[in-house]
Amino acid sequence: MYALRKVITAMLLALACTANAETITVLDADKVQHKIRLADIDAPEKNQAFGNRSKESLSALAFDKTVNVETSKRDRYGQQVGKVLVNGQDVNLMQVERGMAWFSTPI
């Protein structure tokens, strides 16, 4: 298991919903891209009902903003899994509160 680490990012580059999870791609201070799967939540895929609305919601919360990512593990595809914070607010939780994602059992 990977030790808890913090990836401090300059801005959010792009957003994408993938099968069974929300993911974002962030650009760190060294201009390195990191694909992050949002921990403990699941969301509809873009071809499912509300998939595009979920993606738009995530974009409104985080796109082009400075974010902190707390990550301590990787999923079975090697993606980092973490909590995304914007101004100290948990984006993962905000997506659930907005009804755009639901709690999912941790990996």
MARKOL-279516 format. One record per residue: residue in one letter; z, x, y of N, C-alpha, C in turn; residue number from 0. Coordinates in steps of 0.1 Angstrom, whole numbers, plus 5000, padded with zeros to 4 digits. Example, Ala and Ser with C-alpha at 12.3 -4.5 7.8 and 13.67 -1.06 7.14 Angstrom:
MARKOL-279516
r r->A	n.Z->5078	n.X->5132	n.Y->4943	ca.Z->5078	ca.X->5123	ca.Y->4955	c.Z->5078	c.X->5132	c.Y->4967	k->0
r r->S	n.Z->5071	n.X->5128	n.Y->4978	ca.Z->5071	ca.X->5137	ca.Y->4989	c.Z->5079	c.X->5129	c.Y->5000	k->1
This chain:
MARKOL-279516
r r->M	n.Z->5000	n.X->5008	n.Y->4988	ca.Z->5000	ca.X->5000	ca.Y->5000	c.Z->5000	c.X->5009	c.Y->5012	k->0
r r->Y	n.Z->4993	n.X->5004	n.Y->5023	ca.Z->4992	ca.X->5012	ca.Y->5035	c.Z->5005	c.X->5010	c.Y->5044	k->1
r r->A	n.Z->5009	n.X->5021	n.Y->5050	ca.Z->5021	ca.X->5020	ca.Y->5059	c.Z->5017	c.X->5012	c.Y->5071	k->2
r r->L	n.Z->5027	n.X->5005	n.Y->5077	ca.Z->5024	ca.X->4997	ca.Y->5088	c.Z->5020	c.X->5006	c.Y->5100	k->3
r r->R	n.Z->5009	n.X->5002	n.Y->5106	ca.Z->5004	ca.X->5009	ca.Y->5117	c.Z->4998	c.X->5000	c.Y->5128	k->4
r r->K	n.Z->4997	n.X->5004	n.Y->5140	ca.Z->4992	ca.X->4996	ca.Y->5151	c.Z->4979	c.X->5002	c.Y->5155	k->5
r r->V	n.Z->4969	n.X->4993	n.Y->5156	ca.Z->4956	ca.X->4997	ca.Y->5162	c.Z->4955	c.X->4991	c.Y->5176	k->6
r r->I	n.Z->4956	n.X->4999	n.Y->5186	ca.Z->4955	ca.X->4994	ca.Y->5200	c.Z->4940	c.X->4995	c.Y->5204	k->7
r r->T	n.Z->4935	n.X->4983	n.Y->5208	ca.Z->4921	ca.X->4983	ca.Y->5211	c.Z->4918	c.X->4981	c.Y->5225	k->8
r r->A	n.Z->4906	n.X->4985	n.Y->5229	ca.Z->4901	ca.X->4984	ca.Y->5243	c.Z->4896	c.X->4970	c.Y->5246	k->9
r r->M	n.Z->4888	n.X->4965	n.Y->5237	ca.Z->4883	ca.X->4951	ca.Y->5238	c.Z->4878	c.X->4946	c.Y->5225	k->10
r r->L	n.Z->4876	n.X->4933	n.Y->5225	ca.Z->4871	ca.X->4927	ca.Y->5213	c.Z->4856	c.X->4927	c.Y->5214	k->11
r r->L	n.Z->4849	n.X->4933	n.Y->5204	ca.Z->4834	ca.X->4934	ca.Y->5205	c.Z->4827	c.X->4922	c.Y->5200	k->12
r r->A	n.Z->4831	n.X->4917	n.Y->5188	ca.Z->4823	ca.X->4906	ca.Y->5183	c.Z->4833	c.X->4897	c.Y->5174	k->13
r r->L	n.Z->4829	n.X->4885	n.Y->5172	ca.Z->4836	ca.X->4876	ca.Y->5163	c.Z->4828	c.X->4871	c.Y->5152	k->14
r r->A	n.Z->4833	n.X->4869	n.Y->5140	ca.Z->4826	ca.X->4864	ca.Y->5129	c.Z->4835	c.X->4856	c.Y->5120	k->15
r r->C	n.Z->4831	n.X->4845	n.Y->5115	ca.Z->4838	ca.X->4838	ca.Y->5104	c.Z->4831	c.X->4842	c.Y->5091	k->16
r r->T	n.Z->4839	n.X->4846	n.Y->5082	ca.Z->4834	ca.X->4849	ca.Y->5069	c.Z->4840	c.X->4840	c.Y->5058	k->17
r r->A	n.Z->4834	n.X->4841	n.Y->5046	ca.Z->4839	ca.X->4832	ca.Y->5036	c.Z->4854	c.X->4832	c.Y->5034	k->18
r r->N	n.Z->4861	n.X->4821	n.Y->5036	ca.Z->4875	ca.X->4820	ca.Y->5033	c.Z->4884	c.X->4827	c.Y->5042	k->19
r r->A	n.Z->4879	n.X->4832	n.Y->5053	ca.Z->4888	ca.X->4839	ca.Y->5062	c.Z->4882	c.X->4841	c.Y->5076	k->20
r r->E	n.Z->4890	n.X->4842	n.Y->5086	ca.Z->4885	ca.X->4846	ca.Y->5099	c.Z->4886	c.X->4861	c.Y->5101	k->21
r r->T	n.Z->4876	n.X->4867	n.Y->5106	ca.Z->4876	ca.X->4881	ca.Y->5109	c.Z->4871	c.X->4884	c.Y->5123	k->22
r r->I	n.Z->4875	n.X->4895	n.Y->5128	ca.Z->4870	ca.X->4899	ca.Y->5141	c.Z->4867	c.X->4914	c.Y->5140	k->23
r r->T	n.Z->4859	n.X->4919	n.Y->5148	ca.Z->4855	ca.X->4933	ca.Y->5149	c.Z->4861	c.X->4938	c.Y->5163	k->24
r r->V	n.Z->4869	n.X->4948	n.Y->5163	ca.Z->4875	ca.X->4953	ca.Y->5175	c.Z->4870	c.X->4968	c.Y->5177	k->25
r r->L	n.Z->4870	n.X->4972	n.Y->5189	ca.Z->4866	ca.X->4985	ca.Y->5193	c.Z->4879	c.X->4992	c.Y->5198	k->26
r r->D	n.Z->4883	n.X->5003	n.Y->5192	ca.Z->4895	ca.X->5010	ca.Y->5197	c.Z->4892	c.X->5020	c.Y->5208	k->27
r r->A	n.Z->4902	n.X->5026	n.Y->5213	ca.Z->4901	ca.X->5035	ca.Y->5225	c.Z->4891	c.X->5046	c.Y->5222	k->28
r r->D	n.Z->4889	n.X->5050	n.Y->5210	ca.Z->4879	ca.X->5061	ca.Y->5206	c.Z->4865	c.X->5055	c.Y->5204	k->29
r r->K	n.Z->4863	n.X->5042	n.Y->5207	ca.Z->4850	ca.X->5036	ca.Y->5205	c.Z->4847	c.X->5034	c.Y->5190	k->30
r r->V	n.Z->4857	n.X->5033	n.Y->5181	ca.Z->4854	ca.X->5031	ca.Y->5167	c.Z->4856	c.X->5016	c.Y->5164	k->31
r r->Q	n.Z->4847	n.X->5011	n.Y->5157	ca.Z->4848	ca.X->4996	ca.Y->5153	c.Z->4857	c.X->4995	c.Y->5141	k->32
r r->H	n.Z->4865	n.X->4984	n.Y->5141	ca.Z->4874	ca.X->4981	ca.Y->5130	c.Z->4872	c.X->4966	c.Y->5127	k->33
r r->K	n.Z->4868	n.X->4962	n.Y->5115	ca.Z->4867	ca.X->4949	ca.Y->5110	c.Z->4881	c.X->4944	c.Y->5105	k->34
r r->I	n.Z->4886	n.X->4934	n.Y->5112	ca.Z->4900	ca.X->4929	ca.Y->5109	c.Z->4899	c.X->4915	c.Y->5103	k->35
r r->R	n.Z->4905	n.X->4913	n.Y->5092	ca.Z->4907	ca.X->4900	ca.Y->5086	c.Z->4920	c.X->4894	c.Y->5092	k->36
r r->L	n.Z->4921	n.X->4882	n.Y->5097	ca.Z->4933	ca.X->4877	ca.Y->5103	c.Z->4942	c.X->4873	c.Y->5092	k->37
r r->A	n.Z->4954	n.X->4879	n.Y->5092	ca.Z->4964	ca.X->4877	ca.Y->5081	c.Z->4969	c.X->4863	c.Y->5081	k->38
r r->D	n.Z->4971	n.X->4858	n.Y->5068	ca.Z->4979	ca.X->4846	ca.Y->5065	c.Z->4972	c.X->4833	c.Y->5070	k->39
r r->I	n.Z->4959	n.X->4834	n.Y->5074	ca.Z->4952	ca.X->4822	ca.Y->5078	c.Z->4939	c.X->4821	c.Y->5071	k->40
r r->D	n.Z->4934	n.X->4809	n.Y->5070	ca.Z->4920	ca.X->4807	ca.Y->5064	c.Z->4914	c.X->4797	c.Y->5074	k->41
r r->A	n.Z->4901	n.X->4797	n.Y->5074	ca.Z->4893	ca.X->4788	ca.Y->5083	c.Z->4880	c.X->4784	c.Y->5077	k->42
r r->P	n.Z->4874	n.X->4773	n.Y->5082	ca.Z->4862	ca.X->4769	ca.Y->5076	c.Z->4851	c.X->4779	c.Y->5079	k->43
r r->E	n.Z->4841	n.X->4780	n.Y->5070	ca.Z->4830	ca.X->4789	ca.Y->5071	c.Z->4821	c.X->4782	c.Y->5082	k->44
r r->K	n.Z->4812	n.X->4790	n.Y->5088	ca.Z->4803	ca.X->4785	ca.Y->5098	c.Z->4794	c.X->4773	c.Y->5094	k->45
r r->N	n.Z->4791	n.X->4772	n.Y->5081	ca.Z->4783	ca.X->4761	ca.Y->5076	c.Z->4791	c.X->4749	c.Y->5071	k->46
r r->Q	n.Z->4804	n.X->4750	n.Y->5073	ca.Z->4813	ca.X->4739	ca.Y->5069	c.Z->4817	c.X->4731	c.Y->5082	k->47
r r->A	n.Z->4822	n.X->4719	n.Y->5080	ca.Z->4827	ca.X->4711	ca.Y->5092	c.Z->4837	c.X->4719	c.Y->5100	k->48
r r->F	n.Z->4835	n.X->4720	n.Y->5113	ca.Z->4844	ca.X->4726	ca.Y->5122	c.Z->4843	c.X->4742	c.Y->5122	k->49
r r->G	n.Z->4834	n.X->4747	n.Y->5114	ca.Z->4833	ca.X->4762	ca.Y->5113	c.Z->4829	c.X->4768	c.Y->5126	k->50
r r->N	n.Z->4820	n.X->4762	n.Y->5133	ca.Z->4816	ca.X->4768	ca.Y->5146	c.Z->4826	c.X->4765	c.Y->5156	k->51
r r->R	n.Z->4833	n.X->4754	n.Y->5156	ca.Z->4844	ca.X->4751	ca.Y->5165	c.Z->4856	c.X->4761	c.Y->5163	k->52
r r->S	n.Z->4859	n.X->4765	n.Y->5151	ca.Z->4869	ca.X->4774	ca.Y->5148	c.Z->4865	c.X->4788	c.Y->5154	k->53
r r->K	n.Z->4853	n.X->4792	n.Y->5152	ca.Z->4848	ca.X->4804	ca.Y->5157	c.Z->4849	c.X->4804	c.Y->5173	k->54
r r->E	n.Z->4844	n.X->4793	n.Y->5179	ca.Z->4845	ca.X->4792	ca.Y->5194	c.Z->4859	c.X->4793	c.Y->5199	k->55
r r->S	n.Z->4868	n.X->4787	n.Y->5191	ca.Z->4883	ca.X->4788	ca.Y->5195	c.Z->4888	c.X->4802	c.Y->5195	k->56
r r->L	n.Z->4885	n.X->4809	n.Y->5184	ca.Z->4889	ca.X->4823	ca.Y->5183	c.Z->4883	c.X->4831	c.Y->5194	k->57
r r->S	n.Z->4870	n.X->4829	n.Y->5197	ca.Z->4863	ca.X->4836	ca.Y->5207	c.Z->4870	c.X->4834	c.Y->5221	k->58
r r->A	n.Z->4874	n.X->4821	n.Y->5224	ca.Z->4881	ca.X->4818	ca.Y->5236	c.Z->4894	c.X->4825	c.Y->5237	k->59
r r->L	n.Z->4901	n.X->4827	n.Y->5226	ca.Z->4914	ca.X->4833	ca.Y->5226	c.Z->4913	c.X->4849	c.Y->5228	k->60
r r->A	n.Z->4902	n.X->4855	n.Y->5222	ca.Z->4903	ca.X->4869	ca.Y->5221	c.Z->4891	c.X->4877	c.Y->5226	k->61
r r->F	n.Z->4879	n.X->4871	n.Y->5228	ca.Z->4867	ca.X->4878	ca.Y->5231	c.Z->4868	c.X->4885	c.Y->5245	k->62
r r->D	n.Z->4865	n.X->4898	n.Y->5245	ca.Z->4864	ca.X->4906	ca.Y->5257	c.Z->4878	c.X->4907	c.Y->5263	k->63
r r->K	n.Z->4889	n.X->4907	n.Y->5255	ca.Z->4902	ca.X->4909	ca.Y->5260	c.Z->4908	c.X->4921	c.Y->5253	k->64
r r->T	n.Z->4918	n.X->4927	n.Y->5259	ca.Z->4926	ca.X->4938	ca.Y->5253	c.Z->4935	c.X->4931	c.Y->5242	k->65
r r->V	n.Z->4934	n.X->4937	n.Y->5230	ca.Z->4942	ca.X->4931	ca.Y->5219	c.Z->4950	c.X->4943	c.Y->5212	k->66
r r->N	n.Z->4961	n.X->4939	n.Y->5206	ca.Z->4968	ca.X->4948	ca.Y->5197	c.Z->4967	c.X->4942	c.Y->5183	k->67
r r->V	n.Z->4965	n.X->4950	n.Y->5173	ca.Z->4963	ca.X->4946	ca.Y->5159	c.Z->4974	c.X->4953	c.Y->5151	k->68
r r->E	n.Z->4982	n.X->4945	n.Y->5145	ca.Z->4993	ca.X->4950	ca.Y->5135	c.Z->4988	c.X->4948	c.Y->5121	k->69
r r->T	n.Z->4986	n.X->4959	n.Y->5114	ca.Z->4980	ca.X->4958	ca.Y->5101	c.Z->4988	c.X->4967	c.Y->5091	k->70
r r->S	n.Z->4989	n.X->4962	n.Y->5079	ca.Z->4996	ca.X->4970	ca.Y->5069	c.Z->4990	c.X->4970	c.Y->5055	k->71
r r->K	n.Z->4979	n.X->4963	n.Y->5054	ca.Z->4972	ca.X->4962	ca.Y->5041	c.Z->4957	c.X->4960	c.Y->5042	k->72
r r->R	n.Z->4950	n.X->4961	n.Y->5031	ca.Z->4936	ca.X->4959	ca.Y->5030	c.Z->4934	c.X->4948	c.Y->5020	k->73
r r->D	n.Z->4923	n.X->4940	n.Y->5022	ca.Z->4919	ca.X->4930	ca.Y->5012	c.Z->4911	c.X->4936	c.Y->5001	k->74
r r->R	n.Z->4907	n.X->4928	n.Y->4992	ca.Z->4899	ca.X->4933	ca.Y->4980	c.Z->4886	c.X->4939	c.Y->4984	k->75
r r->Y	n.Z->4881	n.X->4936	n.Y->4996	ca.Z->4868	ca.X->4942	ca.Y->5001	c.Z->4870	c.X->4954	c.Y->5010	k->76
r r->G	n.Z->4883	n.X->4959	n.Y->5011	ca.Z->4886	ca.X->4970	ca.Y->5019	c.Z->4888	c.X->4968	c.Y->5034	k->77
r r->Q	n.Z->4887	n.X->4955	n.Y->5038	ca.Z->4889	ca.X->4952	ca.Y->5052	c.Z->4904	c.X->4953	c.Y->5055	k->78
r r->Q	n.Z->4907	n.X->4957	n.Y->5067	ca.Z->4921	ca.X->4957	ca.Y->5072	c.Z->4925	c.X->4942	c.Y->5074	k->79
r r->V	n.Z->4938	n.X->4939	n.Y->5070	ca.Z->4943	ca.X->4926	ca.Y->5072	c.Z->4954	c.X->4927	c.Y->5082	k->80
r r->G	n.Z->4954	n.X->4919	n.Y->5093	ca.Z->4964	ca.X->4920	ca.Y->5103	c.Z->4966	c.X->4908	c.Y->5112	k->81
r r->K	n.Z->4976	n.X->4910	n.Y->5121	ca.Z->4979	ca.X->4900	ca.Y->5131	c.Z->4973	c.X->4905	c.Y->5144	k->82
r r->V	n.Z->4966	n.X->4897	n.Y->5151	ca.Z->4960	ca.X->4900	ca.Y->5164	c.Z->4969	c.X->4894	c.Y->5175	k->83
r r->L	n.Z->4972	n.X->4902	n.Y->5185	ca.Z->4980	ca.X->4898	ca.Y->5196	c.Z->4972	c.X->4900	c.Y->5209	k->84
r r->V	n.Z->4972	n.X->4890	n.Y->5217	ca.Z->4966	ca.X->4891	ca.Y->5231	c.Z->4978	c.X->4887	c.Y->5240	k->85
r r->N	n.Z->4981	n.X->4897	n.Y->5249	ca.Z->4992	ca.X->4895	ca.Y->5258	c.Z->5005	c.X->4891	c.Y->5251	k->86
r r->G	n.Z->5007	n.X->4897	n.Y->5239	ca.Z->5019	ca.X->4894	ca.Y->5232	c.Z->5019	c.X->4881	c.Y->5224	k->87
r r->Q	n.Z->5008	n.X->4873	n.Y->5225	ca.Z->5007	ca.X->4861	ca.Y->5218	c.Z->4999	c.X->4862	c.Y->5205	k->88
r r->D	n.Z->5004	n.X->4857	n.Y->5194	ca.Z->4998	ca.X->4857	ca.Y->5181	c.Z->4986	c.X->4848	c.Y->5180	k->89
r r->V	n.Z->4974	n.X->4854	n.Y->5180	ca.Z->4962	ca.X->4847	ca.Y->5179	c.Z->4960	c.X->4840	c.Y->5166	k->90
r r->N	n.Z->4965	n.X->4846	n.Y->5155	ca.Z->4965	ca.X->4839	ca.Y->5142	c.Z->4972	c.X->4826	c.Y->5142	k->91
r r->L	n.Z->4984	n.X->4826	n.Y->5147	ca.Z->4992	ca.X->4814	ca.Y->5148	c.Z->4986	c.X->4804	c.Y->5158	k->92
r r->M	n.Z->4980	n.X->4809	n.Y->5169	ca.Z->4974	ca.X->4800	ca.Y->5178	c.Z->4962	c.X->4792	c.Y->5172	k->93
r r->Q	n.Z->4955	n.X->4799	n.Y->5163	ca.Z->4944	ca.X->4792	ca.Y->5157	c.Z->4949	c.X->4781	c.Y->5148	k->94
r r->V	n.Z->4961	n.X->4783	n.Y->5141	ca.Z->4967	ca.X->4773	ca.Y->5133	c.Z->4972	c.X->4761	c.Y->5142	k->95
r r->E	n.Z->4979	n.X->4765	n.Y->5153	ca.Z->4984	ca.X->4754	ca.Y->5162	c.Z->4973	c.X->4746	c.Y->5168	k->96
r r->R	n.Z->4961	n.X->4752	n.Y->5170	ca.Z->4950	ca.X->4744	ca.Y->5175	c.Z->4943	c.X->4736	c.Y->5165	k->97
r r->G	n.Z->4946	n.X->4737	n.Y->5152	ca.Z->4940	ca.X->4730	ca.Y->5141	c.Z->4927	c.X->4736	c.Y->5137	k->98
r r->M	n.Z->4924	n.X->4749	n.Y->5141	ca.Z->4912	ca.X->4756	ca.Y->5138	c.Z->4913	c.X->4765	c.Y->5125	k->99
r r->A	n.Z->4925	n.X->4766	n.Y->5120	ca.Z->4927	ca.X->4774	ca.Y->5108	c.Z->4940	c.X->4768	c.Y->5101	k->100
r r->W	n.Z->4942	n.X->4772	n.Y->5089	ca.Z->4954	ca.X->4768	ca.Y->5082	c.Z->4961	c.X->4780	c.Y->5076	k->101
r r->F	n.Z->4974	n.X->4778	n.Y->5074	ca.Z->4982	ca.X->4789	ca.Y->5067	c.Z->4977	c.X->4791	c.Y->5053	k->102
r r->S	n.Z->4975	n.X->4803	n.Y->5050	ca.Z->4971	ca.X->4807	ca.Y->5036	c.Z->4981	c.X->4817	c.Y->5030	k->103
r r->T	n.Z->4983	n.X->4816	n.Y->5018	ca.Z->4992	ca.X->4825	ca.Y->5011	c.Z->4988	c.X->4839	c.Y->5013	k->104
r r->P	n.Z->4997	n.X->4848	n.Y->5017	ca.Z->4994	ca.X->4862	ca.Y->5019	c.Z->4988	c.X->4868	c.Y->5007	k->105
r r->I	n.Z->4979	n.X->4878	n.Y->5009	ca.Z->4972	ca.X->4886	ca.Y->4998	c.Z->4982	c.X->4894	c.Y->4991	k->106
